[in-house]
Amino acid sequence: MSPAHYIFLSVILFTIGAIGVLVRRNAIVIFMCIELMLNACNLAFVAFARMHGNLDGQVVAFFVMVVAAAEVVVGLAILMAIYRARRSASVDDASLLKY
Amino acid sequence: MTTLAATGVLRASWLLLAFPVFGAAVLLIGGRRTDKWGHLLGVTMSLASFVYGMIAYFTLLGYPAAERSRDLHMFSWVPVAGFQANIGILIDPLSMCFVLLITGVGSLILIYSVGYMAHDVERRRFFGYLNLFIAAMLLLVVADNYLALYAGWEGVGLASYLLIGFWQFKPAPPVAAKKAFIANRVGDVGLSIAIMLMFAEFGSFNFGPVFASAHSGGTGVTTALGLLLLLGACGKSAQVPLQSWLLDAMEGPTPVSALIHAATMVTAGVYLIVRSSPIFNDSPAAQLAVTVVGAVTLLVGAIIGCAKDDIKKALAGSTMSQIGYMMLAAGLGPAGYVFAIAHLLAHGFFKAGLFLGAGSVMHGMDDEVNMRRYGALRKFLPYTFVTFGLGYLAIIGIPPFSGFFTKDGIIDAAWEKGGTSGWILAACAIIGAGITAFYMTRVMLMTYFGAKRWDEPGPRGGAEPRTGQPQPQPHEHALHPHESPWVMVFPMIILAIGSVGAGAFLIINGRLQSFLAPVVGVPPEAHGVWTGPGIIALALALAGVGLAWTMYGRVPVPAIAPRGSIFARAARQDLYGDAFNESVLMRPGQWLTRLSVYFDSRGIDGLVNTIAAIIGGSSGRLRRIQTGFARSYALSMLIGAVLLVAGLLVVRL
């Protein structure tokens, strides 16, 4: 299997994630879609690292994982707080911060 | 004449100013707590200044004539490199004349005010203002430089404003006060520009350096200075064309009219010109302007005085006219300075006496000022009648009363100027003497002679509550004219003595002339007491008396003013001075301000407001993009990222 296949897979995963973020209302699902996009990026990084024969992409992938873990911790905590306050995890309901 | 440093008693000449300043400060800061004894403090402080003035005067007389100019440096006001403003006191014969006039007549009028203002709840404030006035007026005349003189000049303007508008609860006085202040401001601008010009040209404000270098400055500079100083003098001394405020200033209490608007402040313009004599001596054009202003004003004031039924306004017209005489004399140069000052001093006595007499009549007549409601008062106010009568004889120049000596001196000086201008000036002065006799006789006859008219039915003007509370208009109860208390009669008697004797004292043997000679020079030729022009003026004055008697003495005076000829109506309207000011200055000014306001609100503000409205409106619309939906933000981020990537790809390819 050539590394290009991994790139295609990465693109497909990223697209699925992006569409999920845009069309779904449930914050948990949006979160999962964001994770999907991040992991698609990781896959692309690793694939490119393999294609170019150096480790830069793999290193960045680790960074992304760390950032993703941190993001999940903070994001889920916020989500819990919102759910407790509003009894709803819909992102369209939480639209008070506007003009 | 060189100015020497003050020594001995004169080193304390700051006391002159300190006494009234202290009085004013205590009375105005102390407030109601000083109500009980405030008037006594005011009188005491003024008398203290007078006593010190007398001591200083006799000290000065003890020096040789050439050493009578004494300067006391007090402090540096603005000590900046290249701009030295010092406050100093100059005691010399000229300032001494004024110090004695201001403190002497001022003290008498303050004593009079104790009685006149006895029923006024604000008497203490009145005395505070009067002390303030005396302090400022003394600063004006004893300052040794133009900057301090200007401070005093503004101070008397302020005191005049406060005192004209003293009865604020009535509508007319505050308006008159504002009018006086604004008319004075026009003149003050002239004086302030003159002082700036002096500094620019000569590098100093002090009298000594300015006068020393005046001659080297060139005729252009001295003429400009002279005309600007004349503008200042016109404002303060109510000379044409800035004369209109003085008649309205009569809204103030009568002692104020006597002190500020007859005896002292309005003569400050004459002082300014005589003090600046080295500048005027150097500029014939400025001198001519001064004489023209004086001649015009003496006729205008006299004509206005003929038609006024308000006793104070008739006297105010007379004041304008008499100051016109002084200005005329001051414009004649060394030939006239002495007579200007002599007439000023004599006028200080007799006009203050006349005003106090008018105040006494008003006091006895429920503040009635309309002479058509007077008549036959000589039986009811005998002391007032006699003192007023002596002032009357003095002002119309009957020998040997004081006006005869001083006014004839001015007429002779104008006559001896020679040439066409001298003839015209002398003719104006002689005609003015005739008109003076006419209107003063009219005042005398309407007030003290004829039938009593105060109990006739008809409108009664001038009834003014003086207790600070609105009172019912005293239409109903009958008038009982009565003589004023002694505290008011006493100053009138002293002033009457001055009216009788001041002229002879000052003029005979050239007393004032030799006293003032070191400051203002000596007239080129001396003339006797009886001269041709003087006799003509006396004859014309007697004719004026006769004419007035045929018009107001022989026939009864109607209690309601007849319509009168076109001339009488013009004179009643102050010869249309106010109408002129309104149509030439006020209306165009109003149009200009309206135009400016329109341009400002539509042009300047319009531009700024339009820009602000555009920005506000567009940002209000842009704000709608912030919907608060996280997914739409995500979409815009995605679109942005896609566009960015696409852009990069396009650039790469």
Interface residues (C-beta under 8 A of the other chain):
Chain A: A18 V21 L22 R25 I30 V91 D92 A94 S95 L96 L97 K98 Y99
Chain B: R623 R624 Q626 T627 G628 F629 A630 R631 A634 L635 L638
